[in-house]
C-alpha cells in the first residue's frame, strides 16, 4: 500500500492572507488547499494519505519517515517554499511528484529541482497516467495532456484530510474555464475558454461531506468565473436553494464572477436566495481605453458603476480587483481608481501592478515587442513585486501611484465611510440557520475590534455613528457589517508592507537605471576619445 504525504507550500503575505483577522479568531489560514485534497480524491483510495498545509504547521520527522511518496502542489507565488520542500524530501531520499498551476505553467523551472515526477495540466487525466507508471515501478516521468477533462467525473475532495478548525472558510469548485479573452489572464491558458461544470448533485455531495464533518462556516466557490456558464449555474442554484432550506442554511457563500452578472437580475436573485453574500469582481480599471486594449470587452458593455450599484442593492457585497500599468495608461490612473472605488462604495478593493504571467497573450505580445524583462527569469506573481516588463510610462510613476492607492483606500476613516455607504444600500437577506451561538473566541475578537476602532483610534465617533445608523436603517446586515469593518485590521498592516517593499524595489530599480546610464555615458566618452 502506497503512503502519500501531500504538502502544500507556504503563501507569502498577500492582500488575501488576512493574517491579523485570522489571529483574532484563532485560525491559521483563510482557505484550504482544494487542489491537493482533490488530487487525494482522484488517486487510488487504497493508498494512505496524510496532508500537511505548511501555512498551518511544518511536516514532522515522523510524517517524512512514514511516506513512500511526497506530492506537492501550488501556485507561482508559493514557488520558493515549494522548492525548499522538494529539497527536504530529497534529503530523505523520497520520491517527489509535483503538479498544480505553477508546475503546469513553467515546468522547466522545476526540472533541475530534484523532482522525480511532473504531473501537469488537469489531474483527472494525468494522475491516472502517473499512477499507472508509478505502480509499474517507474521512478520518474512527465505526464501532460492537451485534453480538457469532463469535470463531472471529478470525485468529492478528501475534506477529511484537513485540520478543519484551522481554516476560516472552506472551498468548493463548480466550474473550470472562462469564456472571455482578457490578455493578462492565465486562467484561459490553464483551463480553456469553454467553462466546464459539475452536475448539481455532484456539488451537493461535496456540501454533504462538509456538513457531515461538522462544518458550519463560510464556503467559497473558487470558480474563476462562477457565471461563465449561466445556464448550468442556474440549474445548480435551483438545487442549492432546496439543499440550503432542508439543512437550515448552514453555509453562506462567496464567489468570483464577471461584471456582467449585473445584467442578469434573475441570476443575482437566485444567488441571494441560496445565501451568497459576497462576490469578487474583476473590474481592473475604470479607463475604457485600457479595458479595450487588454481585451476585457465584457467590462465595456455597460456602466461599471451602475453594475456595481445593482449588485449591492440585490444583496451581494462587492469585492473588486484593479490593475495599474496597462499600456498607454495616462498619469493619474490611481486617482481614477480611488475615485471609482469611493463613488461605487466597494469596501474591499484589491490593487496590483500589471504582471505578464507566463504563456498569457500579454506575455507573448511583450516578448515580440522585446519589452519583457528577463523572460527566462523566475516570476513570483506577488502583489508587492514591480512590473516584469517595460511599461509605456515611467515605472516610478506607476509604483508611487500604487502605494498611494493602498494608502488612501485603507485609511481607517475612509475605509469605515466606504463600508458604511455600501451597507446602507446593501440588499438584506436573513435566513433561519442552524449555526451555533458565537463562541468565546468570536466574542473576544469582536471586543478587540470595537476597542480599536470604537475607542482607541480617531475613528471612534464614525464607528459608533455608522454602527447605530446601520442597526436603525438596515438591521439585517449589522453583523455582516461589523465583520467587514474588522477586515481593515489586516489592510492597515498590509498597506505598510506594500509601501516598504515597493519603495525598496523602486530604490534598487532606480539605482540600476542610474548605473546603466552612467556606463552608457562612459562608453560614449571612450568612443569620442
N, C-alpha and C positions, 0 to 999 in steps of 0.2 A: 504494500500500500504506500503510495507516494505521499510524503508530508510536505506541503507547500506553505512557505512563510510569505505572506503578502505584505509588502512595505510601501507606505505612502509617504513621500518625502515632505520636508518642511516647506511651508509657504513663508516667504519674507513678509514683513509688514506691508499691507496694502490698504487701499481705501475700504475694501470689504472685509478686512480681518476683524474689525470691531473689538479689538483687544480689551479696551477699557470697559466696554459694556459687558463683555463676557466675564471679566473679573468680578463685576458687581453681582452677577447671578451665579457665580461659582461654576462656570462652564469653560471649556477649553477652546472649542472650535465652533465656528458658525455652521458649517455643513460637513457631512461625511464624504468619504471617497467612493462615490457611487460607481465610478468605473471599475474599481477593484472588486467591490462586492458583486458587481455584475459578472466580472471575469470568474469569480468563485462559483457563481451560479451556472456558468457555461461549462466549466471544466468538469471532469468526471466526479460524480458525487460519491464515488468510492474512495476518493482521495480525502486526506485530512487537511484542514486549513486552520491557520492562525493568522490574524491580521494585526499589524502594528501601524497605527497612524502616528507618525513622528511629531505631528502637531500636538499630540497628547502626551506621548512618552517615547523613549527610545526602546529598541528591542533589547531583551535581556540575553545574557550569555546562554541561558537555558533554551531560549527560543532559537537562537542561532544554531546551537548544537542539535536541536530537535529536527531541523529542516533538512530535507533531501534536495529541495529546490527553492530558490528565492525568486519571487516575482515582484517587479517594481513597475509602477506606472505613475505618470504625472504630466503636468503641463510645462511649457518652456520656462515659466517663472520659478519652477521648482528644480531646475536642472542642476544647480550646484549641489544641493543635498542629495539628489538622485545619484550623481556621480560619486559622491562620498559613500553612499550606501552600497554601490556596486563594488567599490574598493574594499569596504568592510566585509562583504560577502566573499570576495575572492581571497582575502586574508585567511578566511576559514575554509577555503577550498570548496566553496559551494557553487553549484551550477546556478547561473543567473539568467533569467528571462526578463526582458524589458519591452513594454509596449506603451500605448497611450498617445495622446496628441503630440507631445514633444518628439518622441521617437519616430512617429509616423511622418512628421513634417521635415525633420532633418536627421535621418538615420545615420548619415556619415559622421555626425558629431559624436556618435556613441560607439562607432566601430572599433576604436582603439582604447575603449574604456575598460575592457575586460569582460564585456557582455558575451554570453555564450549563445543566447537565442534572442533574436529581434522578432517580436510578434506585432506586425504593423497593421494599419488600417483597422477595419472593424472586426471584433473578436468572434462574432457569430460564424464567420468564415475561416479566419486564420487560426483561431485557437484549436479547432479540431485538427487542422493540418499540423500544428505543433505537437498536440497530444499523440498523434499517430507516429511522428518521428521520434518523440521522446520515449514512448513505450516500446519502440523498436530498437532502442539503445543508442540513438544519435545523441551526441553531446554538444552539437552546435547547429545553427541554421538560421536562415532569414525567411520569414513567411509573409507574403504580400498578396494582395488581390486588387483588381480594379473594379470588381463587382461590389455593388451596394446590397447588403443583405435585407431580407424581409424581416423587419423587427417584430412581427407577430410570432416569431419563433424564439424570441429572447425570453429566457426564464426569469422568474422572480429573483431579484438580487438577494444575496445572503445577508440580510439585515441582522441576523442573529450573531454575526461575527463582530458587530460593532459594540463599543462601550457606549451605549445609548445615552447615559447620563452626562457624558462629556460634551454632547452636541446641543446647540441651541435650536437647530431646525433639522428636519430630515429632507432627503431628496428623492424625487421620482422623475422618470422621464417618459413622456408620451410620444414624442416625435424626434426625428433627426432630419437635418437639412433645412434649407431656407430657399424660397422661390426668387429672392431678389439677387442683385449682382453688385453689391457695394464693393468698390475697388479694393478697399483696405482690409476686407474681412476674410479670415481664413476658414470660417465655418463651411462655406460653399466649396472650398478646396478639400476639406476633410470629409464632408458628409454629403456634398452634392446639392443641387438646386431643386430636386424633387423631394418635398417633405414626405417621409415615410412614417406612418403612425402605427402604434399598437392598437389592439382591439380594446374597446371599453372594459370588457370583462377581465382582460389581462391586467390592465392598470388597477382595477378594483381589487384584484387578488393581491397586488403589492400593498394596497392600503389595508386590506385584511391582515396581511402579515404584520405591518406596523402596529395595527390596532391590537392584535393578539399579543404582541410583545410589550404592550402597555404604553405605547407612545400616545401622548395627548397634547403635543405642542404643534408648532407650525410645520408645514410641508411646502417645500419649494419645488415647483415644476421647472426643471432645469433646461427645458427646451430652449434653444437659441431663438426660436420664434414660435411660440405656442400656437399662434393662429395661422401658421403657414399653410395648413390645410383646414380651412374654416368648416367645411362640411363635416369632416371627421371629428373636429373639436366639438362641434355642436352635438354630435352623437354621443361623445364622451360625457359632456356636461349634463345631458339629459339623464344619463345613468348615474352620474356622480351626485346629482341632486337627490335622487332616491336613496342612494347609499348614505349620504350625509344625514338625511331625515331619519332613516332607520337606525343610525348609530348616534343620534342626538348631536350631530355636528362636533365630532371630536377634534377636527382639524380646521385651521384656517390656512389658506393657500396664497402664495405669491408666485409670480412667473415673469417671463420676459416676452415682449411682443413688439411688433412693428406698430408705428403710429397710426396706420390705417385701421387699427382696432376701433378708433373713434367713429369710423364711418358705418359701423355695424352695431346699432343700439341693441338689437336682439341678443347678439353675442355678449356684449358687456353685461346686459341684464342677467343672462344665464350664468355668467361668471360670478356675479354678486350673489345670486341665489344659491350658488354652491359654496359660498363663504370665501371667495377670493377677496382679499382686501388691499393688495398692492401689485403694481406691475412696473417692471423696468422697461423704459422706452429708449431706443437708440435714436436720439434726436440729432446728435453730432454738432450741429451749428444752425443758427438762425439765418446764416448767409446763403441765399438760394443759389448763387453762382458756385459756391463750394460744393453744395449738395449735387448740383448738376455735374460738376467736374468729376466728383468721386462716384457718380452713377447711383446715388441714393435717391432715385426718382420718386419713390413712394412718399418721401417727405416733402415733395414739392406740389402735390396734387390738391392740397387744401391748407388752410391756415393752421400753422403749428400751434399757435396759442389757443385758437378755438378748439382744436382737437384735444389739447390737454384739459381745457375747461370742461368739455363733455365727459372726459374720463373721470375727472374729480367729482363732478356732480352725480355721476352714476354710482359712485361709492368705491372707486379704486384709487388708492393713494399712488401718485406717480413718483417713480424714481427715474432718473434720466442720465444718460451718458452723453458727454460733449467732448469734442476733439478740437484742438488748436494746431495750426501748422499746415493746413491744406494749401495746395499750390494757388498762387495768385491771390492769396488772402490779404486783405488790406489791414493796415495797422489799426489797433483798437478792437480786434476780434474778442479779446477778453471782456471788454466793457460791454460789447453787444450781447455776449453770452450771459454776463451778470444781469443785465437789464431784462433779458428774456426770462431767466430763471425767476427773478423777482416779480415781474409782471404776471407770470404764469403761476406763481405760488407753488413751485416744485420744491418740496422740503429737501430731498436728497439728490444732489447733482454731482455725479462723478465726472471728473475732468482729466483728460490726458493729452499729452503731446502725441501727434501722429507718429506711429511706428510702421515701418514697412515689414510686415510679417513674412516669413519665408513662403515662397511659392504663390503668394497672392498676386492678383493682377497689378497691384501697385508695385510690388517687388520687381516683377518682370519689366514693367514700364521704366522704373528708375534705373535698372541695370542697362537697358537700351540707351537711356539718356545719360549714362555714366554719372549718375548722381547718388547712387547707393554707396554708402561708406563701408568699405571692407565687407563685401557680400559674403566672403568666406568666414568672417569672424562670427563667433558665437553671439547670439542675441539672448537677452534675458526677459524681454517682454514686460518689465516692471513699469509701473506708472511714474516712478521717480527717476526715469532714465531720459537723457537728452535724445533728440531725434537721431535716427540712424541713417539719415540721408541729408543732402544739401537742399534746404528749402528755398523758396523763391523770395523770402525776406530774411533779414538778419536773425540768426539763431538767438542772439542775446535779447532781441525784442520779444521773440516768442517765449523764451524762458522766463523773462520778467513778467510778462502778461500771465503766464501760467501760475506763477507764485501769487500774483495779485488776485487772481480769481479765487484760489483756495482761501487766501487770507480774508477776502471780502465776504465770500459766501458763508463761511463758517465763523464769522464774528458772532459772539454769543447773542447779542441783541438782534442782529439782523436775522440770524437763524430762527430765533424764537418768533419774531414777527412773521416770517415766511411760513413757518409751520402753522401758526395761528390762522393766517389768511386761508391756507389750504383747508384746514379742518373746519373752519366756519361754514364752508360751502361743500364739504365732503358729504356725499350721499351716505346715509346711515343704514346699516343693516345689522340687526341683532337677533341671534338665534338661541334657542334653548340648547345648551350644551351639557355634556357630561363631564366637563373639565372640573378639576378639583379646585378647592379654595386656594388662594395664594399661599405659597409656602413661606416659612420664616425668611428664607434666602431672598425671595421676591420682595417681601415687605421691607427687608433691610436695604435692598438695592433702591427701592422707591424712596426710602427715607434719605439715603445718601444724595440722590438726585435732587430731591426737594431742598435739602440743606444747601447744596452747592448753588443751585440755580435760583432758589427762592429766598435765600438768606445771605450766603457768603459773597456772591458776585453782585455786580451792579445791575444784573438782570432782574433783581428781586421784585421790583414793582411790576415789570412786564409779566414776569412769571405768574404772579397771583392774579393780575388783571385778566390775562389771557385765559388762565385755567378756569376762573369763575365765569367768564364770558362763554367759554365752550360748554361748561356744565349747564348754563342757562339757555343757550341758543341751539346747541347740538349735543344734548346729553348722552346720546347713544354711543358717541365716539370718544368720550373723555379718557378712557383707559388706553385706547389706541394712541390718542394724542400725547399722553404722558410718556408712552414708550418711545415715540419719535422725538420728543423733547430730549429724552435721555441719550439718544444717539450722538448728540453733539459732544458728549464726554469723550467719545472716540475721535471725532473730527477735529476737535481742538488740539489734540496731541498730534494727529496725523498731519495737520497743516504745518506744524513745526518741523516734522520730518521732511515734508515736501520742500519747505523753504531751505533747510540746511543742505539737503542732498543736491538739489538743483543748483544752488549757489556754489557749492563745492565743485560740481561738474562744470559749471559755466566758467568758473575761475580757471580750471585746468584747460578747458577748451580755448579760452582767450589767450592763455599763456602759450599754448601750442601754435595758435594762429600768429602770435607776435613773433615767435621763433622762426616760423616758416617765412614770414615777410622779411625778417632780418637776414636770413640766409639768402633769400632772393636778391636783396639789395647788395649783399656781399659778393654774390656771384656776378651781379651786374657790374659792380665796380671792378672786379677782377677782369671781366671781359674788356671793359673800357681801357684798362691799363695795358 
